[in-house]
């Protein structure tokens, strides 16, 4: 579990990857989620190629039928979990169709 200080430090660095354009390589729909993400199922995740690196990211703001190989996507910041016992809401990078 991350401390509130560590979460804050991570949030400070989110802007360097915000609004990056990438291409969707592959994707899948998650029906059985790991601990902390049960409230989001089913959800889409994919491998996104940004040219200099590839990242696994959750896909938001679209339906599975809209996804296709090489779809242009853009990074956005969204809530990534429920508030922890310290009432800190964690945010992270996700992608949506560009």
C-alpha positions as CSV (number, residue, x, y, z in Angstrom):
1,X,0.0,0.0,0.0
2,X,1.4,3.4,-1.0
3,X,1.7,6.1,1.7
4,X,0.0,9.5,1.1
5,X,3.4,11.0,0.5
6,X,4.3,8.5,-2.1
7,X,1.0,9.0,-3.9
8,X,1.6,12.8,-3.9
9,X,5.0,12.3,-5.4
10,X,3.6,10.1,-8.1
11,X,0.9,12.6,-8.9
12,X,3.5,15.3,-9.4
13,X,5.1,13.4,-12.2
14,X,1.8,12.6,-14.1
15,X,2.0,15.7,-16.3
16,X,5.1,14.5,-18.2
17,X,3.2,11.7,-19.8
18,X,-0.1,13.6,-20.2
19,X,-1.6,14.0,-23.8
20,X,1.0,11.7,-25.4
21,X,-0.3,10.2,-28.7
22,X,0.3,6.5,-29.2
23,X,-1.0,3.5,-31.1
24,X,-3.0,0.6,-29.7
25,X,-1.2,-2.7,-30.4
26,X,-3.5,-5.3,-28.6
27,X,-6.2,-5.2,-26.0
28,X,-8.4,-7.4,-23.8
29,X,-11.4,-7.1,-21.5
30,X,-10.8,-7.9,-17.8
31,X,-13.6,-9.7,-16.1
32,X,-11.8,-10.8,-12.9
33,X,-9.8,-7.9,-11.5
34,X,-7.0,-7.8,-9.0
35,X,-7.5,-6.5,-5.5
36,X,-8.5,-2.8,-5.6
37,X,-10.0,-2.9,-9.1
38,X,-13.1,-5.1,-8.5
39,X,-15.4,-2.1,-8.7
40,X,-14.3,-1.4,-12.3
41,X,-15.0,-4.8,-13.9
42,X,-15.4,-5.3,-16.8
43,X,-12.8,-2.9,-18.1
44,X,-10.5,-2.7,-21.1
45,X,-6.7,-2.7,-21.0
46,X,-4.2,-2.6,-23.9
47,X,-0.5,-2.3,-24.9
48,X,0.1,1.1,-26.3
49,X,3.2,1.9,-28.5
50,X,4.4,5.5,-28.0
51,X,7.4,5.1,-30.3
52,X,10.1,5.3,-27.7
53,X,8.3,2.9,-25.3
54,X,5.4,0.5,-24.9
55,X,3.1,0.7,-21.9
56,X,0.2,-1.4,-20.6
57,X,-2.7,1.0,-19.9
58,X,-6.4,0.9,-19.1
59,X,-8.6,2.1,-22.0
60,X,-11.5,4.5,-21.2
61,X,-14.3,6.4,-22.9
62,X,-15.0,3.8,-25.6
63,X,-16.6,0.5,-26.2
64,X,-14.8,-2.7,-27.1
65,X,-16.4,-2.6,-30.6
66,X,-14.6,0.7,-31.3
67,X,-11.2,-0.7,-30.8
68,X,-9.0,-1.8,-33.7
69,X,-5.3,-2.4,-34.2
70,X,-3.2,0.8,-34.6
71,X,-6.0,3.0,-33.2
72,X,-4.6,6.4,-32.3
73,X,-5.0,6.9,-28.5
74,X,-4.1,9.8,-26.2
75,X,-3.1,9.6,-22.5
76,X,-5.4,11.1,-19.9
77,X,-5.4,11.3,-16.1
78,X,-8.1,9.4,-14.3
79,X,-8.9,8.0,-10.9
80,X,-7.3,4.5,-10.6
81,X,-8.8,3.2,-7.4
82,X,-11.0,3.8,-4.5
83,X,-10.0,6.1,-1.6
84,X,-7.7,4.3,0.8
85,X,-8.0,4.3,4.5
86,X,-6.1,7.7,4.6
87,X,-8.8,9.1,2.3
88,X,-6.3,9.7,-0.5
89,X,-7.6,9.2,-4.0
90,X,-5.0,7.9,-6.4
91,X,-4.8,9.1,-10.0
92,X,-2.9,7.6,-12.9
93,X,-2.5,7.4,-16.6
94,X,-5.1,5.8,-18.9
95,X,-5.7,6.1,-22.6
96,X,-8.8,7.0,-24.7
97,X,-9.3,7.2,-28.5
98,X,-7.7,10.3,-30.0
